[in-house]
Amino acid sequence: MDTWQQLAESDAVRRQQVAFACATGLPLTLLPASEVAGAQVPSALCVNGCLGARGCQLCQGSLLSAEHDASHTGRWTQFDCPAGLSKVLMPVMIGGRHVGSLLAGPFHVVPLKGLRQRRLTRQLKASGLGSRADIAKASWNSSPTVTREKLRAIETLLEMFAQYLAECGQRLLLHEAGRQSPLLQKIEAQLTEPSDRALTVRELAERLHISPCYFCKLFRKQTGLTFTAYRTQVRVEAAKQLLLDPARRVSEAAYESGFDSIPYFNRAFRRHVGCSPSEFRARQARAIRGKELPNRA
């Protein structure tokens, strides 16, 4: 079972999925990344087959295009299906890889009438779906209206959920690698102090009494990761903990976690977490304030 599947099928994630739907009124689908799934995902359509086979093809194309954009930016994207209804897709990045997405919707921000309805009718005709206009209208009527203020809140919730999934997935990867790799267990014993995070491959290999070349080959064979990728993951996880201290500057968190270049730290952090260090800190602060408000009430 791969990491995304383990996350999607866990009780904690399913509870959060249900809670999101209850709080927002929108269905939330957890989709594996298309390059991982290797197949279409018809369950992610607005109403499965609502516009027929041609509509399904167009909807799938819209979904894949949105996924492509979101996975490259690491940020949510809003897009429309052929019926004119909106969805929000939030990518989930684990270890710098896009492994899945959160898909919320369908919904509409404004009602379908007047100019908007005429425009949708023209678009459906141009796509060869003119005979499905009444069905598209029925889909609109059965989908919730979302205000722009509520949409911003939904986007924030998706960001927080995606970050939670990324952190859980990262822990799963590191745990699995450590459980299966005797070499990694020995390496972790050598990296107990913060100053040890700057050790080079050559220095670690010397401590383990093996050659650097054999060290790299054996590490990759046992963990499926290069040592550089593993060490970057560990440093990013350490930086995330340091960034929880509002008094610590981002540059201090970078250097203390083992990075010696701020630009590289920013790139690595965004690749692994899906946002910049400053954005991560701001999200954590918002999450803490959100937890404190009910207690004050």
C-alpha positions as CSV (number, residue, x, y, z in Angstrom):
1,M,0.0,0.0,0.0
2,D,1.6,3.3,-1.0
3,T,1.8,6.4,1.2
4,W,-1.1,8.2,-0.3
5,Q,-3.4,5.2,0.0
6,Q,-2.4,4.8,3.6
7,L,-3.3,8.4,4.3
8,A,-6.6,8.3,2.4
9,E,-7.8,5.2,4.2
10,S,-6.8,6.2,7.7
11,D,-9.5,6.9,10.2
12,A,-8.1,10.3,11.2
13,V,-8.1,11.5,7.6
14,R,-11.6,10.2,6.9
15,R,-12.9,12.0,10.0
16,Q,-11.4,15.2,8.8
17,Q,-12.8,14.6,5.3
18,V,-16.3,14.2,6.7
19,A,-15.9,17.2,9.0
20,F,-14.8,19.4,6.1
21,A,-18.0,18.4,4.1
22,C,-20.2,19.0,7.1
23,A,-18.7,22.4,7.9
24,T,-18.6,23.7,4.3
25,G,-21.4,21.9,2.6
26,L,-19.0,20.8,-0.1
27,P,-18.0,17.2,-1.0
28,L,-14.2,16.6,-0.6
29,T,-12.5,14.0,-2.7
30,L,-8.9,12.7,-2.1
31,L,-7.4,12.0,-5.5
32,P,-4.1,10.2,-6.1
33,A,-1.8,12.1,-8.5
34,S,-2.6,11.2,-12.1
35,E,1.0,10.0,-12.7
36,V,0.7,7.7,-9.7
37,A,-2.8,6.5,-10.4
38,G,-2.2,5.9,-14.1
39,A,-6.0,6.0,-14.7
40,Q,-8.9,8.4,-14.9
41,V,-10.8,9.2,-11.8
42,P,-14.5,9.4,-12.8
43,S,-15.7,9.7,-9.1
44,A,-14.2,13.2,-9.1
45,L,-16.7,14.5,-11.6
46,C,-19.4,16.9,-10.5
47,V,-22.2,14.4,-11.1
48,N,-20.8,11.2,-12.6
49,G,-21.8,11.3,-16.2
50,C,-24.1,14.3,-15.8
51,L,-23.3,15.5,-19.3
52,G,-22.7,12.1,-20.9
53,A,-19.5,10.6,-22.2
54,R,-18.3,13.7,-24.0
55,G,-18.9,15.7,-20.9
56,C,-16.8,13.2,-18.8
57,Q,-13.9,13.6,-21.2
58,L,-14.0,17.4,-21.0
59,C,-14.4,17.3,-17.2
60,Q,-11.4,14.9,-16.9
61,G,-9.4,17.3,-19.1
62,S,-10.2,20.2,-16.9
63,L,-9.2,18.3,-13.8
64,L,-5.9,17.1,-15.2
65,S,-5.1,20.7,-16.4
66,A,-5.8,22.0,-12.9
67,E,-3.8,19.3,-11.3
68,H,-0.8,20.1,-13.6
69,D,-0.9,23.8,-12.7
70,A,-1.4,23.2,-8.9
71,S,1.4,20.5,-8.7
72,H,3.9,22.9,-10.3
73,T,3.0,25.9,-8.1
74,G,2.3,24.0,-4.9
75,R,-0.8,26.1,-4.4
76,W,-4.6,25.6,-4.7
77,T,-6.3,26.4,-8.0
78,Q,-9.9,27.0,-8.8
79,F,-11.4,25.8,-12.1
80,D,-14.7,25.2,-13.9
81,C,-16.1,21.9,-15.2
82,P,-18.0,21.8,-18.6
83,A,-21.3,22.5,-16.7
84,G,-19.8,25.8,-15.6
85,L,-19.6,24.8,-11.9
86,S,-16.5,25.5,-9.9
87,K,-14.1,23.3,-7.9
88,V,-11.0,24.0,-5.9
89,L,-8.0,21.6,-6.1
90,M,-5.2,21.6,-3.6
91,P,-2.1,19.6,-4.2
92,V,-0.4,17.5,-1.5
93,M,3.4,17.3,-1.7
94,I,5.4,14.7,0.2
95,G,9.1,14.6,-0.1
96,G,9.1,17.1,-2.9
97,R,6.7,14.9,-5.0
98,H,3.1,15.5,-5.9
99,V,1.3,12.4,-4.5
100,G,-2.3,13.5,-4.5
101,S,-4.8,16.3,-4.3
102,L,-7.8,17.5,-2.4
103,L,-10.8,18.3,-4.6
104,A,-13.6,20.4,-3.2
105,G,-16.8,21.1,-5.1
106,P,-18.8,21.5,-7.2
107,F,-20.3,24.9,-6.2
108,H,-21.2,28.2,-7.8
109,V,-20.5,31.8,-6.6
110,V,-23.2,33.5,-8.6
111,P,-26.6,32.1,-9.7
112,L,-27.2,30.8,-13.2
113,K,-29.4,33.3,-14.9
114,G,-29.4,36.0,-17.6
115,L,-26.1,36.6,-19.3
116,R,-24.3,33.8,-17.5
117,Q,-26.9,31.3,-18.5
118,R,-26.8,32.4,-22.1
119,R,-23.0,32.2,-22.1
120,L,-23.1,28.7,-20.6
121,T,-25.6,27.6,-23.3
122,R,-23.2,28.9,-26.0
123,Q,-20.3,27.1,-24.4
124,L,-22.1,23.8,-24.2
125,K,-23.1,24.1,-27.9
126,A,-19.6,24.8,-28.9
127,S,-18.4,21.7,-27.0
128,G,-21.1,19.5,-28.6
129,L,-23.1,19.4,-25.5
130,G,-26.0,21.7,-26.5
131,S,-28.6,19.0,-25.8
132,R,-27.4,18.7,-22.2
133,A,-28.2,22.4,-21.3
134,D,-31.2,21.4,-19.1
135,I,-29.1,18.8,-17.3
136,A,-26.4,21.3,-16.7
137,K,-29.0,23.7,-15.2
138,A,-30.3,21.0,-12.9
139,S,-26.7,20.4,-11.7
140,W,-26.4,24.1,-10.9
141,N,-29.7,24.0,-9.0
142,S,-28.5,21.0,-6.9
143,S,-25.1,22.5,-6.1
144,P,-24.5,24.9,-3.2
145,T,-23.8,28.6,-3.5
146,V,-20.6,29.7,-1.9
147,T,-19.9,33.4,-1.1
148,R,-16.5,34.8,-1.8
149,E,-15.8,35.1,2.0
150,K,-16.7,31.5,2.5
151,L,-14.6,30.5,-0.5
152,R,-11.5,32.1,1.1
153,A,-12.2,30.1,4.3
154,I,-12.6,26.9,2.3
155,E,-9.2,27.6,0.6
156,T,-7.6,28.1,4.0
157,L,-9.0,24.8,5.3
158,L,-7.8,23.0,2.2
159,E,-4.3,24.4,2.8
160,M,-4.3,23.3,6.4
161,F,-5.6,19.8,5.5
162,A,-3.0,19.4,2.7
163,Q,-0.2,20.5,5.1
164,Y,-1.5,17.9,7.7
165,L,-1.4,15.2,5.0
166,A,2.1,16.2,3.9
167,E,3.4,16.0,7.5
168,C,1.8,12.7,8.1
169,G,3.1,11.3,4.8
170,Q,6.6,12.6,5.6
171,R,6.6,10.7,8.9
172,L,5.3,7.6,7.2
173,L,8.1,7.7,4.6
174,L,10.9,8.3,7.2
175,H,9.5,5.6,9.5
176,E,9.3,3.1,6.7
177,A,12.8,3.9,5.5
178,G,14.2,3.6,9.0
179,R,12.3,0.3,9.7
180,Q,13.6,-1.4,6.6
181,S,17.2,0.0,6.6
182,P,19.8,-1.2,9.1
183,L,22.1,1.4,7.6
184,L,19.7,4.2,8.2
185,Q,19.4,3.2,11.9
186,K,23.1,3.5,12.3
187,I,23.2,6.8,10.5
188,E,20.5,8.2,12.8
189,A,22.6,7.2,15.7
190,Q,25.3,9.4,14.3
191,L,23.0,12.4,13.8
192,T,21.7,12.9,17.3
193,E,23.2,16.4,17.8
194,P,22.2,19.4,15.7
195,S,25.8,20.0,14.8
196,D,25.9,16.5,13.3
197,R,23.4,17.5,10.5
198,A,26.3,19.2,8.7
199,L,28.3,15.9,8.4
200,T,29.3,15.1,4.8
201,V,28.9,11.7,3.2
202,R,32.6,11.1,3.4
203,E,32.6,11.9,7.2
204,L,29.6,9.6,7.8
205,A,31.1,6.8,5.7
206,E,34.4,7.0,7.8
207,R,32.4,6.8,11.0
208,L,30.7,3.6,9.7
209,H,34.0,2.2,8.3
210,I,32.9,1.9,4.7
211,S,33.8,3.8,1.5
212,P,31.7,6.9,0.5
213,C,30.8,5.2,-2.8
214,Y,29.6,2.0,-1.1
215,F,27.8,4.1,1.5
216,C,25.8,5.9,-1.2
217,K,25.0,2.7,-3.1
218,L,23.9,0.8,0.0
219,F,21.8,3.7,1.3
220,R,19.9,4.0,-1.9
221,K,19.3,0.3,-2.1
222,Q,18.0,0.0,1.5
223,T,15.9,3.2,1.6
224,G,14.9,4.0,-2.0
225,L,16.3,7.5,-1.4
226,T,19.6,9.2,-2.0
227,F,21.3,10.3,1.2
228,T,21.1,13.9,0.0
229,A,17.3,13.6,-0.4
230,Y,17.0,11.9,3.0
231,R,19.1,14.5,4.8
232,T,17.2,17.4,3.2
233,Q,13.9,15.8,4.5
234,V,15.3,15.6,8.0
235,R,16.6,19.2,7.9
236,V,13.2,20.5,6.6
237,E,11.4,18.6,9.4
238,A,13.8,20.2,11.9
239,A,13.3,23.6,10.4
240,K,9.5,23.2,10.7
241,Q,9.8,22.7,14.4
242,L,12.2,25.6,14.8
243,L,9.8,27.9,12.9
244,L,7.1,27.3,15.5
245,D,9.1,29.7,17.7
246,P,7.9,33.2,16.7
247,A,11.0,34.8,18.2
248,R,13.3,32.8,15.9
249,R,14.1,34.3,12.5
250,V,13.7,32.3,9.4
251,S,17.4,32.5,8.6
252,E,18.2,31.2,12.1
253,A,15.9,28.3,11.6
254,A,17.6,27.5,8.3
255,Y,21.1,27.5,9.7
256,E,20.2,25.7,12.9
257,S,18.6,22.9,11.0
258,G,21.7,22.3,8.9
259,F,21.2,24.5,5.8
260,D,24.1,26.7,4.8
261,S,22.3,28.7,2.1
262,I,19.1,30.6,2.6
263,P,18.0,30.5,-1.1
264,Y,18.5,26.7,-1.2
265,F,16.7,26.4,2.1
266,N,13.7,28.3,0.7
267,R,13.6,26.1,-2.4
268,A,13.9,22.9,-0.5
269,F,11.3,24.0,2.0
270,R,8.8,24.9,-0.7
271,R,9.5,21.7,-2.5
272,H,8.9,19.5,0.5
273,V,6.2,21.5,2.3
274,G,4.4,23.2,-0.6
275,C,4.9,26.7,0.7
276,S,7.6,29.1,1.8
277,P,8.9,29.1,5.4
278,S,7.2,32.4,6.1
279,E,3.9,31.1,4.8
280,F,4.3,27.9,6.9
281,R,4.8,30.0,10.0
282,A,1.8,32.2,9.2
283,R,-0.5,29.1,8.7
284,Q,0.7,27.6,11.9
285,A,-0.1,30.9,13.7
286,R,-3.6,31.0,12.2
287,A,-4.2,27.4,13.2
288,I,-3.1,28.1,16.8
289,R,-5.4,31.2,16.9
290,G,-8.3,29.1,15.6
291,K,-7.8,26.6,18.4
292,E,-7.6,29.3,21.0
293,L,-10.9,31.1,20.0
294,P,-13.3,28.3,21.1
295,N,-11.4,28.0,24.5
296,R,-11.9,31.8,25.1
297,A,-15.5,31.5,24.2
